[in-house]
Amino acid sequence: MKILAVILILIAFAQACNSQTTTVQPEKPIACKDDSLLVSRFLNEFAQERQQPTGKLIVEIGKAMLGTPYVAQTLETGMDEKLVVNLRELDCTTFDETCLALATTIKAGKTDFESYARQLEKIRYRHGLREGYLSRLHYFTDWLYDNEQKGLIASLSPDFQTAFEKTINFMSTHAESYPVLKEHPELITKIANQERLISQRTSYFLPKADIQANEKQLKDGDLVAITTSIAGLDIAHVGFVIWVDGRVHLLHASSALEKVVISDRPLADYLPGKKSFTGIMIARPN
């Protein structure tokens, strides 16, 4: 009986050690071999461009991604929020995140996949901490605010812009459109609390009628967030400023063209064709 008791104690001890080991191991990002190779390729190819301004570096990286297929909802992994690294398929937000993460990793003098993954996580999640579905920065105005607090981007002067005043509540009022919220309705109240905080912040935007007159305020690689008249929603589309033949165009992952492109028309001419587009928010990478 004593021998049995000792064996049971040793088994329990071993299980406790295994449990502790599992708890402290960092969770690996979701990335296939092709994504890891692409990250390494970009980091090494553009390492020599480290001294360029971040915006210029972003544009060069973005141009290297032209033609990459547009695929939506690649981040939707359920309630257990995973860090998804996918450079083969991009939507407008993941395109911006990917370019910014690559550029800032290069600027930090890093060329390894792990450094890139940490930077991407910092950019994508509130306070840089991935703590479930609600920690992801689902609203782009929240994304802009949080990444400015982290020192990664900076808002432009409000002197040439207009106050953006809108009640944000699209996710909580359209929960059925979001699989996680539909499956976990207890999260709706929490997302509504986040929306209230977003709505209370002071933001500025450039109405679409004023863009051409203020193009000189914009630089290559500035983040562009297109505001919308859709009730409860802040941003409908995002991309980067790219100067082409003396005019500001949009470098972005286009759902209409199903790939990463440079707009064939200047940004000031592109927006009027979309009735729901009201203007742009702009932020500059640091």
N, C-alpha and C positions, 0 to 999 in steps of 0.2 A: 504493500500500500504506500509506503514511503517513497519507493522508486516511482510509482505512478504519479504521486503528488509532485515530485521533482520534475518529471517529464511534462506534466500539465503546466507547471510554472514556467518552464523553459519555452514551451509552445506559446504561451500567452505573451511572454517577453519578446519573442521573435515577431509575433504578430503586431505588437505595439511598435516595435522598431520599424517594421515594414510600413505600417500606417503612417508613422512620422515622416519616413523618407518620401512617401507618395505625396504627402501634404506640402512639403517644401520645394518639390521639384517644379520649376517653371513650366507652364503649359506652352507647347510649341505652337507657332502660327500654322494656320492652314495654308500650305503652299506646295504645289507640285514641283517636281524637279525643274520643269521648264521655267517656272516663276523664279526659282532660286538662281538659275543661270542668267535669266534676264536682269535680275537685280544686280548680280555680280558684274555683268557686262556693262550696264549703264554706269555703275559706280566707278569702274576702272576706266572706261572710255572717256568719261568726263572729269576724271580726277585732275587732269592737267588744266582744267578750266576753273579750278577752285578759287582763283583770285578775281574772277569776274563778279560783278554785282549779282546778288541772288536772283533778281528778276531776269537778267540776261541769261543766266544759267538755266532757269526754268523754261524759258522760251526754246533754248537749244535742245533740252531734253524733250519738251513737248513736240517739237518738230520731228525728232527722231521716232516719235510714237505715231506719227500720221499714218492713217490707214488701220490702226488697231480697232478691232470690232467693238461696237457699242453693245453692251449686255447689261441689263438692269438687274437689280436685286441680288448681286453676287455676295452681299454681306449678310443676307438673311439665313442664319444658321439656327434659328429658334431661340428659346429662352436662354440657353447656355451660350452666351455671346463669345464667339471665337474671333481671334485676330486673323482676318482673311487677307492674304497677300496674293493678288491676282493682277498681273501686268498684261495678260493675254486678252482680257475682257474688261472693258471699262465703261462706267457711266460717267455723267458729267462730274459728279462729286468725287468718285474714286480717282478719276483722271487728275483733278486738282490736288487731291491728297497725295497721290503717287508722285507727281512732279515736285511738289513741295518737299515731301519726305526725302526723295532722291537728292534734291538740290541742297537741303540743309545737312544731310548726312555727308555729302561731298565737302561742303563748306567747313564741316567739323574735322575734315581730314581722315574720315573713315571710309573703308572700301569693303567691309564685311557685311554679310547678310544680317547678322544679329543686330548690328548697329542700326541698319535700315529698319528692321522690324520694330525696334524700340522707338525709333523716331516716328514711324507711322502710327504706332499705338498712342504716342504722346499727342499727335495731331488729331486723331479721330475721336478721342474720348475726353469727357469732361475732366478737367484737371490732369489729363494724361493718364487716368486710371481706368482700366477696363474692369468694371464691376457690374456686369449684366447688361441687359438690353437697354435700360434707361440711362446708362452711362454714355452711350453713343450720342454724339451731337447730331440729332436728327434734323433740327432746324438750322439752316445755314447762317441765319443771323446769330444764333447761339454759337455756332462754329466760329464765326468771325470774332465774336466777343471773347470766347474762351481762349482762342489762339493768340489774340492780342494780349490777354492777361499773361500768357506764357512767354510773351516777348518774341513770338515767331513772325508776327505781322503787325502793321500799324495802320490805323485809319487815316485817311487824308483829311485835310483841313475842311471843316464844315462851311468855310466862308463862301464857297461856290456851290454849296449843296443845299438841300431842303430837308427839313425834319421829316422823318418817316414815322408816321403815327398809325398804328394798326393793331387790332386785337388779334392775337395769334391763338388759334384753337383747333386747327384743322385735324390733327391726329386724334384728339379726344372726341371730336364730333364726327369723325369718320373711322372709328375704331375697327369697323368691319373690313376696312381696306388693308389693315395691317395684321398679318397672321398671328403675331405674338400677342397683340392686344385683344384680338378676337378670341384667342384661346385662353388668355389670362386677363379677364375683365377687371380684376382687382388692381391692375396697373394703370387703368384709365385715370383714376383720381390723381395718381402720382404724376402722370404725364401732364395732366391739367395744371398741377401746381407749377411744373416747369414752364408751361406756356404762359402762366400769369407773370412769372418773373421776366420772361423774354419780352412780354408786352409792355412791361413797366420801364424798360431801358430806353435811353435816348439814342436813337440811330439817325443817320443821315443818308440821303440818296440823291442821285442826279436824275431828274426827270428826263425822259427820252427826248423831249423837245430841246433840251439844253445840252445834250451830249456833244454835238459838233462844235459848238461855241467854246467848249471847255476841254477839247481833246488835248490841248497842250499841257493840261494838268496830269495826264496819264503817261505812264512809262511801260516799256516792255516788261511783261511778267507780272504786272499788277493783277490781283484777283478781281474778277468781275462777277458780281452776283445780281442776276436780273430779277427785279421786283415784279410782283404780279397783283392784278386786281382780284384774283380768286379769293373769296371770303375765307378768312382764317389762316391763309397761307402767306408766308413772307417772300420766299424766293422760289422761282420756277425753273431756273437754269443757271449754271455757273461755267466759268471758263477763265481765260487769261487774255490780257491785252497783248496784241502783237501789231507793231507798226508795219504797214505794207504800202509802199509808194506814197508816203507822206500822210497816210490816214490810219486811224485806229481800227483794226479788225479784231475778230474774236477767234482765239485758238481754243478749241473745245471738243468734247466728245458729243457728237450730234445724234440724237435719237432718230431724227428724220432721215439722215444720210447713213445711219447705222455704222458710224466709224468716227475716229478722231480726224478733224479737219480744221482748216483755216477758213473762216467765212469768206465767201466770194464777194460780199459787199461790206463796206465799212460798217462798224457797229451802229453808228448813228442812223444808217439806212436800213439796217437789219431789224432793229426793234419795231419800227412803225408797222412792219408787215405782220406783227403778232399783236392782235388787239388786247390780249390780257397782259402784255408786257407794259409796265409803267415807267421803268427807268432802271438805273443800276446803282448798287452799292459797290464801293471800291476800297480795296485794302492793299497795302504794299508790303511785300516780304522784307523782313529785316536782314 
